[in-house]
Amino acid sequence: DAKTTQPPSMDCAEGRAANLPCNHSTISGNEYVYWYRQIHSQGPQYIIHGLKNNETNEMASLIITEDRKSSTLILPHATLRDTAVYYCIVRESGNQGGKLIFGQGTELSVKP
Amino acid sequence: GAVVSQHPSWVICKSGTSVKIECRSLDFQATTMFWYRQFPKQSLMLMATSNEGSKATYEQGVEKDKFLINHASLTLSTLTVTSAHPEDSSFYICSARGRGRGHQPQHFGDGTRLSIL
């Protein structure tokens, strides 16, 4: 079962920042937080991941709370192409790593 | 970035036939590959995990004799849906992860839409 909780849907105005929350209150010490998104009829696209420090790449920023029980994915300037289902997943690290188990995600609609 | 190629993109076939789907990692060695299935308006469901050179591990409720997985090389895994029936119609997606740090991300193919008539 998925170990994360996300709102089922969110709207965002084009050009504004999209802040997608995720709750993972049962996360363990060796589990990372991963974010993927799935645009309709395509495979999931990797966005970003982190353990405890905030992370930023060309796509997004990931803010993880100090207690690691929740995180927020930030798309700084949302465009219409960012409309997708966003999945927050926790997965253990280690030699083989764990499995990515998908929950229901957040359906983000970016509106003009 | 890492690229995973899946083929075919879509396939339509008659009930009772077997269908093979290929998944290739194009620019990295995939020590572990995963197969998912997704029904309309639902999330991805993990079917099985395979490590190169060993037998796949199937998730509970997934029939291993129905969904044959072969991971014979570090760049190729195949999923064969045997004696497919209309209820097997779905979106099948593969994913791959390479060597190295255990927290590196998995990368996904673009999926295969399977329709059984």
gemmi code that builds the backbone of each chain (N, CA, C; Angstrom):
import gemmi

chains = {
    "A": [
        ("ASP", (0.835, -1.196, 0.000), (0.000, 0.000, 0.000), (0.866, 1.241, 0.000)),
        ("ALA", (0.341, 2.283, -0.671), (1.059, 3.541, -0.701), (1.197, 4.084, 0.714)),
        ("LYS", (2.332, 4.749, 0.968), (2.578, 5.275, 2.303), (2.411, 6.779, 2.335)),
        ("THR", (1.804, 7.342, 1.337), (1.659, 8.799, 1.257), (0.197, 9.180, 1.076)),
        ("THR", (-0.103, 10.420, 1.453), (-1.437, 10.980, 1.285), (-1.317, 12.286, 0.537)),
        ("GLN", (-2.098, 12.425, -0.530), (-2.087, 13.645, -1.337), (-3.519, 14.084, -1.610)),
        ("PRO", (-3.738, 15.386, -1.780), (-5.083, 15.818, -2.186), (-5.385, 15.288, -3.578)),
        ("PRO", (-6.628, 14.906, -3.854), (-6.937, 14.303, -5.157), (-6.795, 15.255, -6.328)),
        ("SER", (-7.030, 16.539, -6.093), (-6.945, 17.480, -7.211), (-6.589, 18.871, -6.723)),
        ("MET", (-5.988, 19.652, -7.628), (-5.644, 21.038, -7.353), (-5.707, 21.819, -8.656)),
        ("ASP", (-5.999, 23.090, -8.542), (-5.938, 23.996, -9.685), (-4.834, 25.008, -9.455)),
        ("CYS", (-4.274, 25.499, -10.549), (-3.244, 26.525, -10.458), (-3.353, 27.414, -11.685)),
        ("ALA", (-3.167, 28.705, -11.495), (-3.192, 29.634, -12.619), (-1.851, 29.597, -13.341)),
        ("GLU", (-1.925, 29.671, -14.640), (-0.716, 29.669, -15.462), (0.211, 30.804, -15.044)),
        ("GLY", (1.504, 30.486, -14.899), (2.483, 31.490, -14.510), (2.696, 31.612, -13.014)),
        ("ARG", (1.765, 31.063, -12.245), (1.914, 31.090, -10.790), (2.627, 29.839, -10.308)),
        ("ALA", (3.076, 29.875, -9.069), (3.719, 28.698, -8.488), (2.662, 27.672, -8.090)),
        ("ALA", (2.958, 26.416, -8.380), (2.091, 25.327, -7.949), (2.775, 24.626, -6.777)),
        ("ASN", (2.077, 24.546, -5.663), (2.609, 23.914, -4.464), (1.803, 22.659, -4.165)),
        ("LEU", (2.411, 21.508, -4.347), (1.701, 20.253, -4.172), (2.158, 19.589, -2.876)),
        ("PRO", (1.233, 19.412, -1.930), (1.615, 18.826, -0.645), (1.549, 17.312, -0.645)),
        ("CYS", (2.306, 16.721, 0.271), (2.295, 15.272, 0.440), (2.568, 14.955, 1.907)),
        ("ASN", (1.766, 14.064, 2.438), (1.953, 13.632, 3.820), (2.528, 12.228, 3.828)),
        ("HIS", (3.614, 12.050, 4.571), (4.226, 10.717, 4.690), (4.671, 10.527, 6.128)),
        ("SER", (3.698, 10.528, 7.019), (3.978, 10.558, 8.448), (4.644, 9.283, 8.967)),
        ("THR", (4.571, 8.188, 8.222), (5.179, 6.935, 8.699), (6.514, 6.651, 8.020)),
        ("ILE", (7.098, 7.647, 7.392), (8.356, 7.453, 6.672), (9.445, 6.995, 7.643)),
        ("SER", (10.287, 6.073, 7.175), (11.370, 5.591, 8.009), (12.692, 6.233, 7.579)),
        ("GLY", (13.714, 6.018, 8.414), (14.961, 6.746, 8.247), (15.675, 6.545, 6.926)),
        ("ASN", (15.511, 5.393, 6.295), (16.232, 5.132, 5.049), (15.346, 5.276, 3.815)),
        ("GLU", (14.196, 5.874, 3.989), (13.290, 6.056, 2.856), (13.412, 7.458, 2.262)),
        ("TYR", (13.507, 7.497, 0.948), (13.556, 8.743, 0.217), (12.151, 9.118, -0.239)),
        ("VAL", (11.957, 10.392, -0.517), (10.706, 10.891, -1.095), (10.946, 11.163, -2.575)),
        ("TYR", (10.117, 10.549, -3.418), (10.228, 10.721, -4.868), (8.955, 11.383, -5.398)),
        ("TRP", (9.137, 12.199, -6.409), (8.004, 12.780, -7.106), (8.089, 12.428, -8.589)),
        ("TYR", (6.976, 11.958, -9.103), (6.813, 11.676, -10.524), (5.540, 12.357, -10.994)),
        ("ARG", (5.433, 12.548, -12.283), (4.168, 13.009, -12.831), (3.837, 12.183, -14.070)),
        ("GLN", (2.546, 12.096, -14.345), (2.081, 11.346, -15.493), (1.113, 12.206, -16.285)),
        ("ILE", (1.543, 12.523, -17.472), (0.680, 13.223, -18.406), (-0.155, 12.168, -19.126)),
        ("HIS", (-1.358, 12.526, -19.453), (-2.321, 11.558, -19.984), (-1.729, 10.671, -21.077)),
        ("SER", (-1.913, 9.346, -20.889), (-1.509, 8.344, -21.888), (0.000, 8.242, -22.089)),
        ("GLN", (0.759, 8.688, -21.104), (2.211, 8.526, -21.169), (2.705, 7.805, -19.916)),
        ("GLY", (3.958, 7.379, -19.944), (4.556, 6.799, -18.747), (4.925, 7.888, -17.746)),
        ("PRO", (5.070, 7.541, -16.484), (5.460, 8.539, -15.480), (6.826, 9.142, -15.786)),
        ("GLN", (6.952, 10.421, -15.456), (8.196, 11.151, -15.652), (8.789, 11.495, -14.290)),
        ("TYR", (10.045, 11.168, -14.111), (10.727, 11.492, -12.860), (10.885, 13.004, -12.742)),
        ("ILE", (10.624, 13.533, -11.535), (10.795, 14.971, -11.316), (11.963, 15.235, -10.388)),
        ("ILE", (11.917, 14.692, -9.179), (12.917, 15.030, -8.175), (12.804, 14.036, -7.025)),
        ("HIS", (13.856, 13.912, -6.231), (13.752, 13.125, -5.010), (14.688, 13.678, -3.952)),
        ("GLY", (14.427, 13.304, -2.688), (15.261, 13.801, -1.607), (15.105, 12.952, -0.354)),
        ("LEU", (16.039, 13.116, 0.555), (16.019, 12.382, 1.815), (15.584, 13.281, 2.966)),
        ("LYS", (16.326, 14.346, 3.201), (15.946, 15.264, 4.280), (16.245, 16.717, 3.949)),
        ("ASN", (17.196, 16.937, 3.054), (17.495, 18.310, 2.660), (16.585, 18.738, 1.515)),
        ("ASN", (16.347, 20.024, 1.420), (15.587, 20.534, 0.290), (16.407, 20.334, -0.986)),
        ("GLU", (15.708, 20.064, -2.066), (16.362, 19.819, -3.335), (15.749, 20.704, -4.420)),
        ("THR", (16.578, 21.065, -5.390), (16.097, 21.852, -6.527), (16.765, 21.352, -7.787)),
        ("ASN", (15.991, 21.250, -8.853), (16.574, 20.981, -10.170), (15.856, 21.855, -11.192)),
        ("GLU", (16.085, 21.558, -12.446), (15.538, 22.428, -13.491), (14.024, 22.345, -13.600)),
        ("MET", (13.450, 21.307, -13.028), (12.001, 21.134, -13.122), (11.256, 21.706, -11.920)),
        ("ALA", (11.805, 21.480, -10.724), (11.024, 21.778, -9.528), (11.926, 21.890, -8.305)),
        ("SER", (11.289, 22.274, -7.192), (11.945, 22.251, -5.884), (11.175, 21.326, -4.969)),
        ("LEU", (11.903, 20.681, -4.082), (11.299, 19.779, -3.108), (11.652, 20.278, -1.720)),
        ("ILE", (10.627, 20.568, -0.947), (10.813, 21.037, 0.421), (10.345, 19.933, 1.361)),
        ("ILE", (11.247, 19.440, 2.188), (10.923, 18.380, 3.141), (10.971, 18.958, 4.541)),
        ("THR", (9.939, 18.735, 5.330), (9.916, 19.274, 6.693), (11.001, 18.628, 7.540)),
        ("GLU", (11.357, 19.301, 8.603), (12.459, 18.826, 9.437), (12.183, 17.446, 10.024)),
        ("ASP", (10.921, 17.172, 10.377), (10.584, 15.855, 10.921), (10.353, 14.820, 9.817)),
        ("ARG", (10.449, 15.251, 8.568), (10.311, 14.401, 7.365), (8.931, 13.796, 7.211)),
        ("LYS", (7.963, 14.269, 7.933), (6.632, 13.675, 7.838), (5.798, 14.259, 6.705)),
        ("SER", (6.280, 15.293, 6.082), (5.559, 15.832, 4.927), (6.536, 16.553, 4.008)),
        ("SER", (6.080, 16.794, 2.791), (6.907, 17.500, 1.830), (6.010, 18.271, 0.877)),
        ("THR", (6.623, 19.183, 0.146), (5.907, 19.979, -0.844), (6.731, 20.039, -2.116)),
        ("LEU", (6.097, 19.747, -3.214), (6.718, 19.923, -4.515), (6.302, 21.282, -5.044)),
        ("ILE", (7.272, 22.059, -5.488), (6.979, 23.395, -5.995), (7.375, 23.494, -7.463)),
        ("LEU", (6.391, 23.803, -8.298), (6.660, 24.160, -9.686), (6.624, 25.681, -9.727)),
        ("PRO", (7.753, 26.336, -9.906), (7.812, 27.794, -9.675), (6.952, 28.639, -10.612)),
        ("HIS", (6.844, 28.241, -11.841), (6.044, 29.002, -12.811), (5.274, 28.000, -13.675)),
        ("ALA", (4.114, 27.621, -13.200), (3.368, 26.559, -13.869), (2.929, 26.985, -15.274)),
        ("THR", (3.014, 26.027, -16.185), (2.518, 26.242, -17.542), (1.418, 25.220, -17.825)),
        ("LEU", (0.722, 25.411, -18.935), (-0.359, 24.492, -19.281), (0.169, 23.066, -19.446)),
        ("ARG", (1.429, 22.945, -19.872), (2.034, 21.630, -20.062), (2.294, 20.899, -18.754)),
        ("ASP", (2.180, 21.599, -17.632), (2.374, 20.969, -16.334), (1.105, 20.275, -15.839)),
        ("THR", (0.024, 20.397, -16.586), (-1.194, 19.678, -16.218), (-0.934, 18.184, -16.292)),
        ("ALA", (-1.115, 17.498, -15.155), (-0.762, 16.076, -15.059), (-1.201, 15.557, -13.695)),
        ("VAL", (-1.040, 14.251, -13.513), (-1.214, 13.659, -12.181), (0.167, 13.557, -11.549)),
        ("TYR", (0.312, 14.095, -10.349), (1.593, 14.127, -9.652), (1.568, 13.107, -8.511)),
        ("TYR", (2.579, 12.268, -8.499), (2.659, 11.212, -7.500), (3.828, 11.463, -6.548)),
        ("CYS", (3.545, 11.388, -5.276), (4.550, 11.462, -4.225), (4.702, 10.043, -3.671)),
        ("ILE", (5.918, 9.525, -3.666), (6.146, 8.131, -3.285), (7.349, 8.061, -2.360)),
        ("VAL", (7.259, 7.246, -1.323), (8.436, 7.005, -0.488), (8.980, 5.621, -0.822)),
        ("ARG", (10.276, 5.529, -0.864), (10.921, 4.273, -1.237), (12.215, 4.123, -0.471)),
        ("GLU", (12.485, 2.903, -0.040), (13.700, 2.677, 0.725), (14.908, 2.643, -0.205)),
        ("SER", (16.051, 3.001, 0.341), (17.288, 2.951, -0.428), (17.984, 1.631, -0.104)),
        ("GLY", (19.284, 1.542, -0.331), (19.979, 0.289, -0.077), (20.476, -0.312, -1.373)),
        ("ASN", (21.109, -1.488, -1.282), (21.738, -2.091, -2.438), (20.783, -2.272, -3.617)),
        ("GLN", (19.646, -2.819, -3.351), (18.683, -3.035, -4.422), (17.639, -1.936, -4.475)),
        ("GLY", (17.532, -1.169, -3.409), (16.458, -0.182, -3.357), (15.127, -0.889, -3.196)),
        ("GLY", (14.086, -0.137, -3.012), (12.763, -0.731, -2.865), (11.962, -0.593, -4.135)),
        ("LYS", (10.681, -0.810, -4.000), (9.764, -0.715, -5.132), (9.006, 0.596, -5.055)),
        ("LEU", (8.696, 1.161, -6.200), (7.845, 2.342, -6.238), (6.394, 1.886, -6.258)),
        ("ILE", (5.682, 2.185, -5.197), (4.267, 1.836, -5.101), (3.474, 3.133, -5.245)),
        ("PHE", (2.667, 3.204, -6.280), (1.932, 4.422, -6.586), (0.610, 4.495, -5.832)),
        ("GLY", (0.334, 5.666, -5.292), (-0.984, 5.959, -4.748), (-1.835, 6.599, -5.824)),
        ("GLN", (-2.830, 7.360, -5.402), (-3.750, 7.974, -6.369), (-3.238, 9.303, -6.914)),
        ("GLY", (-2.283, 9.928, -6.232), (-1.700, 11.157, -6.732), (-2.620, 12.359, -6.659)),
        ("THR", (-2.088, 13.490, -7.110), (-2.842, 14.745, -7.201), (-2.977, 15.124, -8.664)),
        ("GLU", (-4.196, 15.324, -9.095), (-4.426, 15.773, -10.471), (-4.341, 17.296, -10.500)),
        ("LEU", (-3.268, 17.805, -11.068), (-3.056, 19.250, -11.154), (-3.576, 19.769, -12.488)),
        ("SER", (-4.435, 20.753, -12.410), (-4.933, 21.413, -13.615), (-4.407, 22.835, -13.628)),
        ("VAL", (-3.607, 23.153, -14.631), (-3.105, 24.514, -14.795), (-4.018, 25.223, -15.782)),
        ("LYS", (-4.568, 26.333, -15.333), (-5.573, 27.024, -16.148), (-5.049, 28.370, -16.639)),
        ("PRO", (-5.416, 28.756, -17.857), (-4.932, 30.038, -18.407), (-5.533, 31.229, -17.687)),
    ],
    "B": [
        ("GLY", (18.934, 12.796, -20.062), (18.618, 11.920, -18.945), (18.422, 10.496, -19.402)),
        ("ALA", (18.198, 9.629, -18.426), (18.033, 8.209, -18.714), (16.798, 7.986, -19.579)),
        ("VAL", (16.940, 7.071, -20.542), (15.847, 6.813, -21.467), (15.481, 5.351, -21.436)),
        ("VAL", (14.195, 5.105, -21.324), (13.644, 3.746, -21.387), (12.688, 3.698, -22.564)),
        ("SER", (12.931, 2.752, -23.447), (12.116, 2.625, -24.656), (11.248, 1.386, -24.563)),
        ("GLN", (9.983, 1.534, -24.919), (9.040, 0.434, -24.841), (8.410, 0.223, -26.213)),
        ("HIS", (8.247, -1.044, -26.574), (7.714, -1.349, -27.906), (6.862, -2.611, -27.860)),
        ("PRO", (5.713, -2.635, -28.498), (5.119, -1.554, -29.287), (4.396, -0.536, -28.416)),
        ("SER", (3.978, 0.561, -29.013), (3.232, 1.576, -28.275), (1.791, 1.135, -28.056)),
        ("TRP", (1.269, 0.439, -29.030), (-0.086, -0.070, -28.873), (-0.234, -1.328, -29.734)),
        ("VAL", (-1.107, -2.191, -29.291), (-1.332, -3.434, -30.029), (-2.776, -3.866, -29.835)),
        ("ILE", (-3.343, -4.336, -30.927), (-4.696, -4.878, -30.904), (-4.601, -6.304, -31.414)),
        ("CYS", (-5.155, -7.251, -30.683), (-5.099, -8.626, -31.152), (-6.330, -9.400, -30.687)),
        ("LYS", (-6.467, -10.567, -31.258), (-7.624, -11.392, -30.972), (-7.450, -12.146, -29.658)),
        ("SER", (-8.570, -12.447, -29.056), (-8.564, -13.209, -27.819), (-7.900, -14.567, -28.038)),
        ("GLY", (-7.060, -14.970, -27.098), (-6.388, -16.254, -27.183), (-4.963, -16.189, -27.681)),
        ("THR", (-4.576, -15.069, -28.255), (-3.211, -14.947, -28.752), (-2.290, -14.467, -27.634)),
        ("SER", (-0.995, -14.615, -27.858), (0.005, -14.138, -26.901), (0.669, -12.886, -27.452)),
        ("VAL", (0.977, -11.977, -26.572), (1.537, -10.690, -26.971), (2.822, -10.438, -26.188)),
        ("LYS", (3.865, -10.033, -26.901), (5.139, -9.742, -26.244), (5.410, -8.240, -26.296)),
        ("ILE", (5.794, -7.688, -25.149), (6.146, -6.271, -25.041), (7.607, -6.177, -24.635)),
        ("GLU", (8.353, -5.319, -25.337), (9.776, -5.156, -25.052), (10.049, -3.859, -24.306)),
        ("CYS", (11.008, -3.903, -23.415), (11.430, -2.722, -22.666), (12.947, -2.660, -22.703)),
        ("ARG", (13.477, -1.554, -23.195), (14.926, -1.408, -23.306), (15.406, -0.152, -22.590)),
        ("SER", (16.529, -0.294, -21.901), (17.208, 0.886, -21.365), (18.249, 1.284, -22.394)),
        ("LEU", (18.171, 2.524, -22.872), (18.967, 2.932, -24.027), (20.342, 3.476, -23.653)),
        ("ASP", (20.495, 4.061, -22.494), (21.782, 4.680, -22.190), (22.296, 4.319, -20.808)),
        ("PHE", (21.791, 3.219, -20.235), (22.316, 2.757, -18.965), (22.014, 1.272, -18.826)),
        ("GLN", (22.713, 0.631, -17.918), (22.504, -0.781, -17.674), (21.464, -0.944, -16.568)),
        ("ALA", (20.385, -1.593, -16.918), (19.261, -1.733, -15.998), (19.393, -3.034, -15.214)),
        ("THR", (19.884, -2.933, -14.008), (20.019, -4.134, -13.193), (18.660, -4.610, -12.675)),
        ("THR", (17.730, -3.697, -12.551), (16.388, -4.049, -12.085), (15.349, -3.410, -12.998)),
        ("MET", (14.381, -4.218, -13.393), (13.277, -3.702, -14.205), (11.958, -4.051, -13.539)),
        ("PHE", (10.994, -3.196, -13.764), (9.689, -3.347, -13.141), (8.622, -3.297, -14.231)),
        ("TRP", (7.550, -4.017, -14.025), (6.397, -3.962, -14.930), (5.166, -3.556, -14.151)),
        ("TYR", (4.456, -2.578, -14.717), (3.243, -2.055, -14.102), (2.078, -2.213, -15.079)),
        ("ARG", (0.882, -2.159, -14.515), (-0.332, -2.171, -15.331), (-1.221, -1.040, -14.823)),
        ("GLN", (-1.914, -0.393, -15.745), (-2.770, 0.726, -15.354), (-4.083, 0.640, -16.111)),
        ("PHE", (-5.177, 0.566, -15.365), (-6.511, 0.593, -15.959), (-6.993, 2.040, -16.006)),
        ("PRO", (-7.991, 2.314, -16.873), (-8.469, 3.699, -17.027), (-8.868, 4.328, -15.692)),
        ("LYS", (-8.445, 5.550, -15.507), (-8.760, 6.357, -14.335), (-8.241, 5.757, -13.027)),
        ("GLN", (-7.287, 4.862, -13.119), (-6.683, 4.289, -11.922), (-5.182, 4.565, -11.907)),
        ("SER", (-4.578, 4.301, -10.774), (-3.143, 4.499, -10.641), (-2.381, 3.291, -11.188)),
        ("LEU", (-1.082, 3.385, -11.211), (-0.252, 2.283, -11.679), (-0.219, 1.191, -10.612)),
        ("MET", (-0.297, -0.053, -11.062), (-0.204, -1.182, -10.159), (1.023, -2.007, -10.526)),
        ("LEU", (1.918, -2.201, -9.568), (3.114, -2.990, -9.817), (2.746, -4.456, -10.010)),
        ("MET", (3.255, -5.033, -11.103), (2.988, -6.442, -11.381), (4.153, -7.317, -10.919)),
        ("ALA", (5.380, -6.916, -11.264), (6.521, -7.766, -10.979), (7.808, -6.967, -11.040)),
        ("THR", (8.816, -7.521, -10.381), (10.163, -6.949, -10.362), (11.128, -8.003, -10.872)),
        ("SER", (12.045, -7.602, -11.749), (13.016, -8.580, -12.223), (14.421, -8.017, -12.152)),
        ("ASN", (15.340, -8.851, -11.694), (16.756, -8.515, -11.697), (17.430, -9.315, -12.792)),
        ("GLU", (18.368, -8.693, -13.462), (19.035, -9.308, -14.601), (19.580, -10.680, -14.247)),
        ("GLY", (19.201, -11.673, -15.064), (19.713, -13.023, -14.893), (18.996, -13.869, -13.866)),
        ("SER", (17.970, -13.332, -13.243), (17.234, -14.136, -12.267), (15.737, -14.064, -12.535)),
        ("LYS", (15.001, -14.944, -11.879), (13.556, -15.000, -12.100), (12.863, -13.778, -11.517)),
        ("ALA", (11.775, -13.405, -12.147), (11.017, -12.253, -11.673), (10.275, -12.580, -10.384)),
        ("THR", (10.082, -11.548, -9.592), (9.275, -11.658, -8.377), (7.946, -10.981, -8.643)),
        ("TYR", (6.868, -11.747, -8.513), (5.549, -11.234, -8.841), (4.822, -10.730, -7.592)),
        ("GLU", (4.035, -9.686, -7.781), (3.211, -9.169, -6.695), (2.024, -10.109, -6.465)),
        ("GLN", (1.494, -10.021, -5.277), (0.363, -10.881, -4.924), (-0.796, -10.665, -5.890)),
        ("GLY", (-1.348, -11.755, -6.356), (-2.496, -11.688, -7.251), (-2.140, -11.638, -8.723)),
        ("VAL", (-0.873, -11.550, -9.055), (-0.443, -11.525, -10.453), (0.004, -12.935, -10.844)),
        ("GLU", (-0.608, -13.469, -11.883), (-0.322, -14.851, -12.292), (0.980, -14.915, -13.076)),
        ("LYS", (1.951, -15.622, -12.551), (3.253, -15.685, -13.216), (3.202, -16.495, -14.508)),
        ("ASP", (2.271, -17.437, -14.614), (2.167, -18.216, -15.846), (1.412, -17.454, -16.928)),
        ("LYS", (0.705, -16.427, -16.523), (-0.048, -15.595, -17.457), (0.829, -14.478, -18.006)),
        ("PHE", (1.632, -13.917, -17.134), (2.494, -12.791, -17.488), (3.947, -13.242, -17.336)),
        ("LEU", (4.534, -13.650, -18.465), (5.895, -14.168, -18.450), (6.894, -13.033, -18.613)),
        ("ILE", (7.841, -12.952, -17.711), (8.831, -11.890, -17.744), (10.207, -12.489, -17.915)),
        ("ASN", (10.952, -11.926, -18.867), (12.315, -12.341, -19.120), (13.222, -11.126, -19.055)),
        ("HIS", (14.285, -11.220, -18.296), (15.237, -10.114, -18.157), (16.615, -10.692, -18.428)),
        ("ALA", (16.858, -11.016, -19.695), (18.046, -11.781, -20.073), (19.310, -10.943, -20.182)),
        ("SER", (19.160, -9.629, -20.328), (20.348, -8.796, -20.445), (20.155, -7.517, -19.636)),
        ("LEU", (21.210, -6.736, -19.530), (21.153, -5.510, -18.739), (20.442, -4.373, -19.454)),
        ("THR", (20.001, -4.612, -20.667), (19.302, -3.554, -21.395), (17.944, -3.971, -21.918)),
        ("LEU", (17.528, -5.200, -21.657), (16.278, -5.668, -22.241), (15.488, -6.546, -21.279)),
        ("SER", (14.220, -6.223, -21.160), (13.278, -7.088, -20.451), (12.038, -7.225, -21.321)),
        ("THR", (11.422, -8.390, -21.290), (10.193, -8.588, -22.055), (9.078, -9.100, -21.158)),
        ("LEU", (7.871, -8.680, -21.483), (6.663, -9.162, -20.812), (5.801, -9.811, -21.876)),
        ("THR", (5.473, -11.071, -21.674), (4.592, -11.770, -22.597), (3.274, -12.065, -21.894)),
        ("VAL", (2.203, -11.546, -22.471), (0.859, -11.839, -21.961), (0.371, -13.057, -22.733)),
        ("THR", (0.271, -14.177, -22.060), (-0.079, -15.416, -22.738), (-1.595, -15.607, -22.782)),
        ("SER", (-2.055, -16.157, -23.909), (-3.483, -16.430, -24.099), (-4.321, -15.260, -23.588)),
        ("ALA", (-4.084, -14.121, -24.207), (-4.714, -12.881, -23.733), (-6.224, -12.898, -23.947)),
        ("HIS", (-6.933, -12.305, -23.011), (-8.388, -12.185, -23.092), (-8.779, -10.723, -22.882)),
        ("PRO", (-10.003, -10.365, -23.195), (-10.398, -8.944, -23.094), (-10.099, -8.310, -21.738)),
        ("GLU", (-10.182, -9.066, -20.670), (-9.915, -8.489, -19.347), (-8.437, -8.143, -19.138)),
        ("ASP", (-7.571, -8.616, -20.047), (-6.147, -8.260, -19.988), (-5.867, -6.931, -20.686)),
        ("SER", (-6.878, -6.389, -21.334), (-6.710, -5.098, -21.994), (-6.359, -4.044, -20.945)),
        ("SER", (-5.266, -3.342, -21.177), (-4.789, -2.385, -20.190), (-3.619, -1.607, -20.773)),
        ("PHE", (-3.096, -0.686, -19.969), (-1.898, 0.073, -20.313), (-0.750, -0.534, -19.508)),
        ("TYR", (0.233, -1.112, -20.201), (1.352, -1.766, -19.532), (2.585, -0.855, -19.633)),
        ("ILE", (3.225, -0.648, -18.498), (4.349, 0.293, -18.443), (5.545, -0.383, -17.780)),
        ("CYS", (6.707, -0.254, -18.411), (7.908, -0.799, -17.784), (8.735, 0.331, -17.179)),
        ("SER", (9.606, -0.058, -16.276), (10.467, 0.899, -15.600), (11.808, 0.227, -15.336)),
        ("ALA", (12.859, 1.011, -15.301), (14.194, 0.443, -15.118), (15.016, 1.279, -14.163)),
        ("ARG", (15.891, 0.595, -13.458), (16.814, 1.273, -12.536), (18.194, 0.686, -12.750)),
        ("GLY", (19.211, 1.542, -12.732), (20.559, 1.093, -13.011), (21.363, 0.786, -11.755)),
        ("ARG", (22.633, 0.531, -11.974), (23.537, 0.232, -10.864), (23.807, 1.480, -10.043)),
        ("GLY", (24.461, 1.252, -8.947), (24.965, 2.392, -8.195), (24.208, 2.640, -6.921)),
        ("ARG", (24.075, 3.891, -6.546), (23.452, 4.261, -5.283), (22.023, 3.737, -5.223)),
        ("GLY", (21.686, 3.210, -4.076), (20.374, 2.574, -3.939), (19.208, 3.515, -4.042)),
        ("HIS", (19.445, 4.834, -3.998), (18.296, 5.742, -4.042), (18.101, 6.366, -5.408)),
        ("GLN", (18.837, 5.902, -6.397), (18.669, 6.527, -7.711), (17.278, 6.239, -8.255)),
        ("PRO", (16.754, 7.156, -9.036), (15.368, 7.018, -9.481), (15.183, 5.951, -10.543)),
        ("GLN", (13.971, 5.427, -10.620), (13.563, 4.583, -11.731), (13.105, 5.475, -12.866)),
        ("HIS", (13.307, 4.993, -14.075), (12.829, 5.709, -15.241), (11.843, 4.822, -15.985)),
        ("PHE", (10.843, 5.455, -16.562), (9.719, 4.731, -17.151), (9.686, 4.842, -18.661)),
        ("GLY", (9.187, 3.771, -19.278), (8.873, 3.831, -20.690), (7.548, 4.550, -20.895)),
        ("ASP", (7.178, 4.720, -22.147), (5.949, 5.438, -22.465), (4.714, 4.543, -22.519)),
        ("GLY", (4.906, 3.265, -22.198), (3.753, 2.386, -22.060), (3.327, 1.724, -23.362)),
        ("THR", (2.597, 0.627, -23.193), (2.014, -0.109, -24.311), (0.534, -0.271, -24.038)),
        ("ARG", (-0.268, 0.223, -24.957), (-1.714, 0.080, -24.783), (-2.148, -1.196, -25.483)),
        ("LEU", (-2.631, -2.145, -24.707), (-3.022, -3.463, -25.223), (-4.534, -3.577, -25.246)),
        ("SER", (-5.066, -3.893, -26.426), (-6.511, -4.092, -26.577), (-6.753, -5.490, -27.116)),
        ("ILE", (-7.493, -6.274, -26.389), (-7.810, -7.634, -26.799), (-9.272, -7.687, -27.224)),
        ("LEU", (-9.494, -8.131, -28.451), (-10.856, -8.157, -28.987), (-11.536, -9.493, -28.719)),
    ],
}
model = gemmi.Model(1)
for chain_id, residues in chains.items():
    chain = gemmi.Chain(chain_id)
    for i, (resn, *xyz) in enumerate(residues, 1):
        res = gemmi.Residue()
        res.name, res.seqid = resn, gemmi.SeqId(i, " ")
        for name, pos in zip(("N", "CA", "C"), xyz):
            atom = gemmi.Atom()
            atom.name, atom.element = name, gemmi.Element(name[0])
            atom.pos, atom.b_iso = gemmi.Position(*pos), 0.0
            res.add_atom(atom)
        chain.add_residue(res)
    model.add_chain(chain)
structure = gemmi.Structure()
structure.add_model(model)
structure.setup_entities()
